[in-house]
Amino acid sequence: MENIDWGSLPFGYLKTDFNVRSVYKNGKWSKLEVSSSEYIDIHIAATGLHYGQEAFEGLKAYMGKDGKIRLFRWEENAKRMLGSAEGVKMAQVSAEMFREALLKVIQLNKKFVPPYGSGATLYIRPLLYGSGAEVGVKPASEYTFIVFVTPVGPYFKDGVKPVNMMICRDFDRAAPLGTGIYKVGGNYAASMRAIMAAHTAGYSNTIFLDAKEKKYIDECGPANFFGIKNNTYVTPKSESILNSITNMSLIEIAQSLGMKTERRQVSVEELGTFEETGACGTAAVISPIAKIVDPEKNKIYEYCKDGKPGAETMKLYKKLTAIQCGDEPDTFGWITIVE
Ligand SMILES: Cc1ncc(COP(=O)(O)O)c(C=O)c1O
Protein backbone atom coordinates (compact mmCIF):
# COMPACT_ATOMS: atom_id res chain seq x y z
CA MET A 1 0.00 0.00 0.00
CA GLU A 2 2.26 2.72 -1.30
CA ASN A 3 0.06 5.61 -0.19
CA ILE A 4 -0.32 4.78 3.51
CA ASP A 5 2.05 6.62 5.84
CA TRP A 6 2.26 3.74 8.35
CA GLY A 7 4.28 5.63 10.92
CA SER A 8 1.71 8.38 11.35
CA LEU A 9 -1.46 6.26 11.37
CA PRO A 10 -3.62 6.89 14.45
CA PHE A 11 -5.22 4.19 16.60
CA GLY A 12 -8.35 4.55 14.53
CA TYR A 13 -10.40 2.99 11.76
CA LEU A 14 -9.11 2.76 8.23
CA LYS A 15 -11.09 0.95 5.57
CA THR A 16 -9.64 -2.33 4.37
CA ASP A 17 -10.85 -4.56 1.55
CA PHE A 18 -12.77 -7.31 3.32
CA ASN A 19 -14.39 -8.48 6.53
CA VAL A 20 -15.81 -11.90 7.37
CA ARG A 21 -19.23 -12.71 8.82
CA SER A 22 -21.37 -15.54 10.07
CA VAL A 23 -24.94 -15.65 11.35
CA TYR A 24 -26.29 -17.97 14.05
CA LYS A 25 -29.85 -18.99 13.28
CA ASN A 26 -31.97 -22.01 14.24
CA GLY A 27 -29.22 -23.24 16.51
CA LYS A 28 -26.33 -23.18 14.05
CA TRP A 29 -23.72 -20.88 12.54
CA SER A 30 -23.72 -20.22 8.81
CA LYS A 31 -20.63 -20.77 6.69
CA LEU A 32 -18.19 -17.86 7.01
CA GLU A 33 -18.97 -15.23 4.38
CA VAL A 34 -16.62 -12.64 2.94
CA SER A 35 -17.96 -9.11 2.60
CA SER A 36 -16.49 -5.96 1.14
CA SER A 37 -19.10 -3.73 2.78
CA GLU A 38 -18.33 -1.72 5.91
CA TYR A 39 -22.00 -1.77 6.85
CA ILE A 40 -24.46 -4.19 8.36
CA ASP A 41 -28.17 -4.36 7.88
CA ILE A 42 -29.53 -4.63 11.41
CA HIS A 43 -33.03 -5.26 12.74
CA ILE A 44 -34.45 -2.28 14.58
CA ALA A 45 -35.30 -4.52 17.55
CA ALA A 46 -31.93 -6.36 17.70
CA THR A 47 -30.94 -7.10 21.31
CA GLY A 48 -27.40 -5.94 20.57
CA LEU A 49 -28.74 -2.43 20.02
CA HIS A 50 -31.25 -2.22 22.85
CA TYR A 51 -29.88 -4.35 25.65
CA GLY A 52 -26.17 -4.31 24.95
CA GLN A 53 -26.15 -7.99 24.11
CA GLU A 54 -22.76 -7.84 22.42
CA ALA A 55 -19.10 -8.56 22.99
CA PHE A 56 -15.91 -7.83 21.13
CA GLU A 57 -12.22 -8.65 21.11
CA GLY A 58 -9.04 -6.87 20.16
CA LEU A 59 -5.77 -8.43 19.08
CA LYS A 60 -2.98 -7.74 16.65
CA ALA A 61 -0.97 -9.24 13.81
CA TYR A 62 2.64 -8.15 13.34
CA MET A 63 4.90 -8.26 10.30
CA GLY A 64 8.31 -9.76 11.06
CA LYS A 65 11.68 -8.94 9.53
CA ASP A 66 11.39 -12.34 7.81
CA GLY A 67 8.23 -11.19 5.99
CA LYS A 68 6.01 -13.53 8.05
CA ILE A 69 2.80 -12.33 9.64
CA ARG A 70 2.57 -13.22 13.34
CA LEU A 71 -0.66 -13.44 15.25
CA PHE A 72 -0.31 -13.08 19.02
CA ARG A 73 -2.11 -15.46 21.45
CA TRP A 74 -5.38 -15.65 19.53
CA GLU A 75 -6.42 -18.69 21.60
CA GLU A 76 -6.68 -16.44 24.66
CA ASN A 77 -8.92 -13.99 22.81
CA ALA A 78 -11.07 -16.88 21.62
CA LYS A 79 -11.39 -18.10 25.20
CA ARG A 80 -12.21 -14.64 26.48
CA MET A 81 -14.88 -14.20 23.83
CA LEU A 82 -16.46 -17.51 24.87
CA GLY A 83 -16.59 -16.15 28.42
CA SER A 84 -18.08 -12.84 27.28
CA ALA A 85 -20.72 -14.65 25.20
CA GLU A 86 -21.71 -16.71 28.23
CA GLY A 87 -21.62 -13.55 30.39
CA VAL A 88 -24.37 -11.87 28.38
CA LYS A 89 -26.06 -15.10 27.26
CA MET A 90 -25.15 -15.16 23.58
CA ALA A 91 -24.45 -17.99 21.16
CA GLN A 92 -20.86 -19.20 21.48
CA VAL A 93 -18.18 -18.86 18.82
CA SER A 94 -15.92 -21.91 19.00
CA ALA A 95 -12.14 -21.48 19.04
CA GLU A 96 -12.04 -23.24 15.66
CA MET A 97 -14.49 -20.80 14.09
CA PHE A 98 -12.71 -17.85 15.70
CA ARG A 99 -9.39 -19.04 14.28
CA GLU A 100 -10.79 -19.63 10.81
CA ALA A 101 -12.31 -16.14 10.74
CA LEU A 102 -9.09 -14.51 11.93
CA LEU A 103 -6.85 -16.29 9.45
CA LYS A 104 -9.23 -15.63 6.58
CA VAL A 105 -9.65 -11.92 7.26
CA ILE A 106 -5.88 -11.42 7.64
CA GLN A 107 -5.12 -13.36 4.45
CA LEU A 108 -7.72 -11.33 2.54
CA ASN A 109 -6.25 -8.04 3.79
CA LYS A 110 -2.54 -8.96 3.64
CA LYS A 111 -1.64 -5.70 1.94
CA PHE A 112 -2.86 -3.79 5.01
CA VAL A 113 -0.44 -5.49 7.39
CA PRO A 114 2.01 -2.67 8.14
CA PRO A 115 5.66 -3.32 7.26
CA TYR A 116 8.24 -4.47 9.80
CA GLY A 117 9.91 -1.59 11.59
CA SER A 118 7.10 0.92 10.99
CA GLY A 119 5.78 0.41 14.53
CA ALA A 120 2.32 0.04 13.02
CA THR A 121 0.35 -3.21 13.30
CA LEU A 122 -2.83 -4.82 12.01
CA TYR A 123 -5.53 -4.52 14.67
CA ILE A 124 -8.14 -7.28 14.53
CA ARG A 125 -11.62 -6.67 15.88
CA PRO A 126 -13.94 -9.68 16.33
CA LEU A 127 -17.51 -8.62 17.15
CA LEU A 128 -20.46 -10.72 18.33
CA TYR A 129 -23.95 -9.34 18.88
CA GLY A 130 -27.57 -10.30 19.30
CA SER A 131 -29.05 -9.60 15.88
CA GLY A 132 -32.41 -11.24 16.53
CA ALA A 133 -35.43 -9.08 17.36
CA GLU A 134 -36.81 -9.04 20.90
CA VAL A 135 -38.68 -6.41 22.84
CA GLY A 136 -38.69 -8.06 26.25
CA VAL A 137 -35.37 -8.35 28.05
CA LYS A 138 -34.19 -11.80 27.03
CA PRO A 139 -31.46 -13.33 24.90
CA ALA A 140 -31.97 -13.14 21.15
CA SER A 141 -32.37 -16.28 19.10
CA GLU A 142 -30.14 -14.92 16.31
CA TYR A 143 -26.52 -13.70 16.55
CA THR A 144 -24.00 -12.21 14.15
CA PHE A 145 -20.24 -12.65 14.32
CA ILE A 146 -18.05 -10.30 12.29
CA VAL A 147 -14.30 -9.87 12.16
CA PHE A 148 -12.77 -6.79 10.58
CA VAL A 149 -9.21 -5.52 10.58
CA THR A 150 -7.68 -2.09 10.41
CA PRO A 151 -4.05 -1.00 10.38
CA VAL A 152 -3.15 1.11 13.42
CA GLY A 153 -0.12 3.31 13.96
CA PRO A 154 2.47 3.01 16.69
CA TYR A 155 0.93 4.01 20.02
CA PHE A 156 3.99 6.02 20.96
CA LYS A 157 5.14 7.82 17.86
CA ASP A 158 8.36 9.20 19.40
CA GLY A 159 9.33 6.32 21.66
CA VAL A 160 7.68 5.10 24.84
CA LYS A 161 6.55 8.11 26.85
CA PRO A 162 5.24 8.03 30.42
CA VAL A 163 1.68 9.29 30.91
CA ASN A 164 -0.25 10.88 33.77
CA MET A 165 -3.38 9.25 35.21
CA MET A 166 -6.20 10.43 37.43
CA ILE A 167 -7.97 8.32 40.06
CA CYS A 168 -11.69 8.46 39.54
CA ARG A 169 -13.95 8.25 42.57
CA ASP A 170 -17.05 9.78 40.95
CA PHE A 171 -17.90 6.99 38.54
CA ASP A 172 -17.66 3.20 38.56
CA ARG A 173 -17.03 1.16 35.46
CA ALA A 174 -18.29 -2.18 36.75
CA ALA A 175 -19.65 -3.78 39.91
CA PRO A 176 -17.94 -6.74 41.62
CA LEU A 177 -20.60 -9.24 40.52
CA GLY A 178 -21.42 -7.38 37.30
CA THR A 179 -19.94 -7.72 33.83
CA GLY A 180 -16.51 -6.10 34.34
CA ILE A 181 -14.71 -9.38 33.66
CA TYR A 182 -16.30 -9.61 30.20
CA LYS A 183 -15.39 -7.62 27.13
CA VAL A 184 -18.91 -6.34 26.53
CA GLY A 185 -19.85 -2.94 25.15
CA GLY A 186 -21.82 -1.83 28.21
CA ASN A 187 -18.63 -1.65 30.30
CA TYR A 188 -17.12 0.75 27.80
CA ALA A 189 -20.19 2.97 27.67
CA ALA A 190 -20.10 3.00 31.49
CA SER A 191 -16.44 4.05 31.48
CA MET A 192 -16.81 7.06 29.20
CA ARG A 193 -17.83 9.67 31.80
CA ALA A 194 -14.72 8.91 33.84
CA ILE A 195 -12.43 8.82 30.80
CA MET A 196 -13.77 12.16 29.55
CA ALA A 197 -13.41 13.69 33.04
CA ALA A 198 -9.76 12.59 33.07
CA HIS A 199 -9.14 13.96 29.57
CA THR A 200 -10.81 17.26 30.42
CA ALA A 201 -8.60 17.56 33.50
CA GLY A 202 -5.53 16.99 31.30
CA TYR A 203 -4.79 13.32 32.10
CA SER A 204 -4.16 10.53 29.69
CA ASN A 205 -6.70 8.24 31.37
CA THR A 206 -8.56 7.36 34.52
CA ILE A 207 -7.79 4.78 37.18
CA PHE A 208 -10.91 2.99 38.39
CA LEU A 209 -11.08 1.84 42.00
CA ASP A 210 -13.08 -1.15 43.21
CA ALA A 211 -16.72 -0.09 43.21
CA LYS A 212 -17.57 -1.57 46.60
CA GLU A 213 -14.99 -0.06 48.94
CA LYS A 214 -13.07 2.41 46.79
CA LYS A 215 -9.92 1.10 48.45
CA TYR A 216 -8.25 -0.96 45.78
CA ILE A 217 -7.00 -0.33 42.25
CA ASP A 218 -9.14 -1.93 39.55
CA GLU A 219 -7.78 -0.89 36.17
CA CYS A 220 -6.60 2.03 34.05
CA GLY A 221 -9.33 2.89 31.54
CA PRO A 222 -9.10 0.10 28.94
CA ALA A 223 -5.87 -1.37 30.30
CA ASN A 224 -4.70 -3.32 33.36
CA PHE A 225 -2.52 -1.76 36.06
CA PHE A 226 0.81 -3.04 37.34
CA GLY A 227 3.39 -1.78 39.81
CA ILE A 228 6.98 -2.89 40.32
CA LYS A 229 8.94 -2.86 43.58
CA ASN A 230 11.72 -4.97 45.10
CA ASN A 231 12.08 -6.97 41.90
CA THR A 232 8.38 -7.91 42.10
CA TYR A 233 5.67 -7.34 39.47
CA VAL A 234 2.37 -6.68 41.24
CA THR A 235 -0.99 -6.52 39.48
CA PRO A 236 -4.52 -6.22 40.88
CA LYS A 237 -6.78 -9.18 41.46
CA SER A 238 -10.37 -8.05 41.13
CA GLU A 239 -13.76 -9.44 40.18
CA SER A 240 -14.53 -6.42 38.04
CA ILE A 241 -11.57 -6.06 35.66
CA LEU A 242 -10.91 -7.54 32.25
CA ASN A 243 -8.25 -10.24 32.34
CA SER A 244 -5.67 -8.64 30.04
CA ILE A 245 -3.77 -10.98 27.76
CA THR A 246 -0.89 -8.49 27.68
CA ASN A 247 -0.80 -8.59 31.50
CA MET A 248 -0.81 -12.41 31.54
CA SER A 249 2.10 -12.34 29.10
CA LEU A 250 4.05 -9.73 31.10
CA ILE A 251 3.66 -11.88 34.23
CA GLU A 252 5.24 -14.85 32.41
CA ILE A 253 7.99 -12.66 30.98
CA ALA A 254 8.71 -11.11 34.40
CA GLN A 255 9.07 -14.60 35.86
CA SER A 256 11.37 -15.67 33.04
CA LEU A 257 13.55 -12.63 33.78
CA GLY A 258 13.86 -13.63 37.43
CA MET A 259 11.25 -11.29 38.88
CA LYS A 260 8.69 -12.34 41.44
CA THR A 261 5.06 -11.79 40.50
CA GLU A 262 1.97 -11.20 42.61
CA ARG A 263 -1.66 -10.95 41.56
CA ARG A 264 -3.55 -9.63 44.56
CA GLN A 265 -5.53 -6.66 45.79
CA VAL A 266 -3.53 -3.44 45.48
CA SER A 267 -4.64 -0.68 47.81
CA VAL A 268 -4.53 2.96 46.80
CA GLU A 269 -2.02 3.68 49.60
CA GLU A 270 0.32 1.08 48.15
CA LEU A 271 0.78 3.37 45.14
CA GLY A 272 3.27 5.30 47.25
CA THR A 273 5.53 2.25 47.58
CA PHE A 274 6.04 1.32 43.91
CA GLU A 275 9.26 2.13 42.08
CA GLU A 276 7.54 1.92 38.67
CA THR A 277 3.94 1.66 37.52
CA GLY A 278 2.28 1.15 34.17
CA ALA A 279 -0.89 0.38 32.24
CA CYS A 280 -0.85 -2.62 29.89
CA GLY A 281 -3.02 -3.74 27.01
CA THR A 282 -2.96 -4.67 23.33
CA ALA A 283 -3.08 -1.06 22.08
CA ALA A 284 0.07 0.31 23.73
CA VAL A 285 1.59 -2.91 25.17
CA ILE A 286 2.75 -0.78 28.14
CA SER A 287 2.09 2.87 28.94
CA PRO A 288 4.50 3.68 31.76
CA ILE A 289 2.89 5.98 34.32
CA ALA A 290 4.74 9.14 35.36
CA LYS A 291 2.20 10.44 37.84
CA ILE A 292 -1.06 9.32 39.45
CA VAL A 293 -3.20 12.07 40.89
CA ASP A 294 -5.98 11.42 43.42
CA PRO A 295 -7.79 14.80 43.42
CA GLU A 296 -10.37 13.99 46.13
CA LYS A 297 -7.66 12.88 48.55
CA ASN A 298 -5.25 15.59 47.47
CA LYS A 299 -2.53 13.05 46.75
CA ILE A 300 0.05 12.76 44.00
CA TYR A 301 2.13 9.63 43.39
CA GLU A 302 5.14 10.17 41.18
CA TYR A 303 7.31 7.76 39.19
CA CYS A 304 9.85 8.36 36.40
CA LYS A 305 10.81 11.75 37.78
CA ASP A 306 13.37 12.16 34.98
CA GLY A 307 10.56 11.84 32.40
CA LYS A 308 11.85 8.46 31.24
CA PRO A 309 10.17 5.08 31.64
CA GLY A 310 11.63 2.86 34.38
CA ALA A 311 14.29 0.28 33.56
CA GLU A 312 12.26 -2.77 34.62
CA THR A 313 9.22 -1.59 32.67
CA MET A 314 11.35 -1.17 29.56
CA LYS A 315 12.87 -4.64 29.95
CA LEU A 316 9.38 -6.16 29.96
CA TYR A 317 8.22 -3.95 27.09
CA LYS A 318 11.21 -4.79 24.90
CA LYS A 319 10.97 -8.51 25.49
CA LEU A 320 7.26 -8.70 24.71
CA THR A 321 7.42 -6.52 21.60
CA ALA A 322 10.47 -8.48 20.35
CA ILE A 323 8.51 -11.74 20.62
CA GLN A 324 5.48 -10.20 18.92
CA CYS A 325 7.37 -9.06 15.85
CA GLY A 326 9.65 -12.11 15.74
CA ASP A 327 12.92 -10.38 16.68
CA GLU A 328 13.32 -12.87 19.52
CA PRO A 329 12.37 -16.54 19.54
CA ASP A 330 8.88 -17.34 20.75
CA THR A 331 9.90 -19.58 23.65
CA PHE A 332 6.42 -19.30 25.21
CA GLY A 333 4.50 -20.63 22.18
CA TRP A 334 2.44 -17.46 21.78
CA ILE A 335 2.76 -16.88 18.05
CA THR A 336 0.77 -18.31 15.15
CA ILE A 337 2.26 -17.67 11.72
CA VAL A 338 -0.37 -16.64 9.17
CA GLU A 339 0.52 -18.45 5.97
C1 LIG B 1 -11.09 -2.85 30.16
C2 LIG B 1 -9.84 -3.40 29.58
N1 LIG B 1 -8.88 -3.82 30.40
C3 LIG B 1 -7.72 -4.33 29.93
C4 LIG B 1 -7.48 -4.46 28.58
C5 LIG B 1 -6.21 -5.05 28.08
O1 LIG B 1 -6.44 -6.34 27.64
P1 LIG B 1 -5.53 -6.99 26.51
O2 LIG B 1 -4.14 -7.01 27.05
O3 LIG B 1 -6.07 -8.36 26.35
O4 LIG B 1 -5.65 -6.13 25.32
C6 LIG B 1 -8.46 -4.03 27.68
C7 LIG B 1 -8.24 -4.13 26.22
O5 LIG B 1 -8.57 -5.11 25.64
C8 LIG B 1 -9.66 -3.50 28.18
O6 LIG B 1 -10.62 -3.09 27.34
The ligand as a Gaussian input file, in Angstrom:
#p B3LYP/6-31G(d) Opt

LIG

0 1
 C      -11.095000      -2.851000      30.155000
 C       -9.845000      -3.399000      29.575000
 N       -8.879000      -3.816000      30.398000
 C       -7.725000      -4.330000      29.931000
 C       -7.478000      -4.459000      28.580000
 C       -6.212000      -5.046000      28.084000
 O       -6.439000      -6.344000      27.635000
 P       -5.525000      -6.988000      26.508000
 O       -4.140000      -7.007000      27.053000
 O       -6.070000      -8.363000      26.346000
 O       -5.655000      -6.134000      25.318000
 C       -8.458000      -4.028000      27.682000
 C       -8.239000      -4.131000      26.225000
 O       -8.568000      -5.113000      25.641000
 C       -9.661000      -3.500000      28.176000
 O      -10.618000      -3.093000      27.335000

